[in-house]
């Protein structure tokens, strides 16, 4: 299989930590932006899937996250860990107090769905503040790539990554094997 010209940009652990440290969670909007980034990094959501999430799509006890009508109108089930669930539980309390009644899990203060363009601008702004190199290549999709690469590193199972990302064609997911191959090449040449 031919190697893609441009491998997806992924964040290192240090860059991820710096990025997540940028939103000032004392304020409603930055707190919500932080949770968007956490969900994209922990569940591989697309920006449009994250903004469309509704409270009933999340099982706060089970950690089950239902993505409804993702790309290609496909549904998929994902899971998030206890740490993220705890953060989302705190958010639900804040959301009830500070936002108008809303159908969305992570709404604007007025209760409407957050625009994906806002999410893209926010991620770029936080990446710039975090001092991440190549900030022009950092986007919500970068967080999805970072999730997929980490899941592949952890499991070595490309089919599992395909299912988590909701790709219908395995060849779309295969780009993550190239990222790992490039890292392996670098590591082995350094021996």
N, C-alpha and C positions, 0 to 999 in steps of 0.2 A: 504494500500500500504506500503510495507517495506521501511524503511528509508535507503538511500544509506550510505555505510560505510564512505565515505569521502565527506563531503559537499564541494561545490566549494568555493575557497578562494575569498572573496570580499573585496574591499577596503573601509575604512571609508571615510567620507567627508574630514577629516584632511589628511589622507594618499593620497587621490586623489589630493588635493590641493598641497601637497608637491611634489608629482610625477610630476604634470604639471608645477611646478616651476623649475624643473631641466634643461630642454633643454635651452641652450643659443640661443634665437631666432634671435640674430644678425647674426648668421651664417645659411647658406642655409640648410644643413643637419639636424641640431637640430630643426630648425623651421619646417621643413617637419615632423620630428619625433613627435614633439608636436601636429601637426595637425592630424597625424595618431591616436595618443592617444585620442585626443578630439573626433574624429569621432567614435572610438571604444566605448568610454564612453557614447557618446550622441546618437548613432544609433545602438549599439550592433553588429557592423560588426566583422566578422572573419578577421584574419590577411590577408588571401588570397583575401577576398572581398575588403578590404581597399587598398591593393597594386594594384589591378586590376581596380580601379575606373578611369574613364575617365572624362574629363571636361563636355562632353555632358550628363553624368549621373547625373549632379547636376544642379538644377534650382536655380540660385542665387536670383531670385525674389520670387519664391514660397517656397523655402526651401525643395523642393521635391528631394529626393535622390533615384535613381534607381539602385538597385543591380542586375547586370546581371549575370545570370548563377552562382548563389551561389552554395553551396553544393547540390549535387543531380541535378545540372543544372537547379535549380529553380530561377526564377526572383522574386523580391519583391520590394515594394515601401515603403520608409521610409521618415521621415521628420526631418530636423534639424532646430533649433531655430535661431533667428536673430543674437545673439552674435557669434555663430559659423559661420554663413553665412558671417558676416562682416570680420571675420578672414580669411575665404576662399577667399573673394574678394581681400583682401590685398595680399594674397598668389598668386593669379592669376597674379597680376601685377608683383610681384617679380619673379615668375616662367618664365614669358615672358622675363624678363631682364637677369636672371642669368642662366637659364637652356637651353640646346639645345632644338630645337623643339621636342615636345613629344606628344604621344597619351595619356599619363597618367596624371591624376590630380596631383598626388604627386610623381613625377619622381626623379630619381637620377639627378645630375647636367648634366650628359651626355644624359639625356632624356630617359633612360631605366626604366623598371619596377623595383622597389625596391624588393629585395629578402625577403621573409617572415622570413628567418633565420636572416637577418639583423634586422628586426623589433623585433624579439624575444630577440636578444642580447641587443638591445637598451633599450627596456622596462625593462629588468633585470638590466642593468647598471643604468638607471635613478631611479629604485626602490631602488637599493643599495645606491646611492647617497642621496636619500630622507630618508634613515634610516628606511625603511619599514621592519617590522618583517617578518620572513619566506620568505625572498627574493627569495629563490629557488622556491617558489610556485607562484611567480608573473610573469605573462606572458601576451601577448595580449589577451589570452582567459580569464584571470582574469578580464580584462577591460570589456569584453563581459558579464561575470557573474555579475559584478558590475552593469552594465546597466540594465540587466534583473531583478535583485533583486530590484533595485530602481524603475523600471517601475511597478513591481508587488506591491511594497509597496504603490506607488502613486495611482494606479488604482484598485488594488484588483482583477484584471481581468486576469486570467491565459491564456485565449484564446487570449487576446490582446498581451501578452508577446510571446505566441507561434507564432503568425503572425509576430511580429517584428523580432523574431529570425530566422524565416523561417523553423521552425521545422515541419515536416510532421506528427509526432506522438506526441500527447499531453503528453504521459508518459515521454518523454524526457524533456519537459518543467516543469513537476511537481516537479523537484528537488528544484525549487525556492520557492515552498510552504514550503518545509522542512526547508529552511534557515529562513524563517519568523517564522515558528513554534518554532524553536530553540530559536530565539530571544524573542518570546512571553513567552516561558517557563522560560527563564532567568529573564525576567522583572517581571513576576508574582511571582516567587520564592523569589524575592528581596523585595516584598511588606511587 
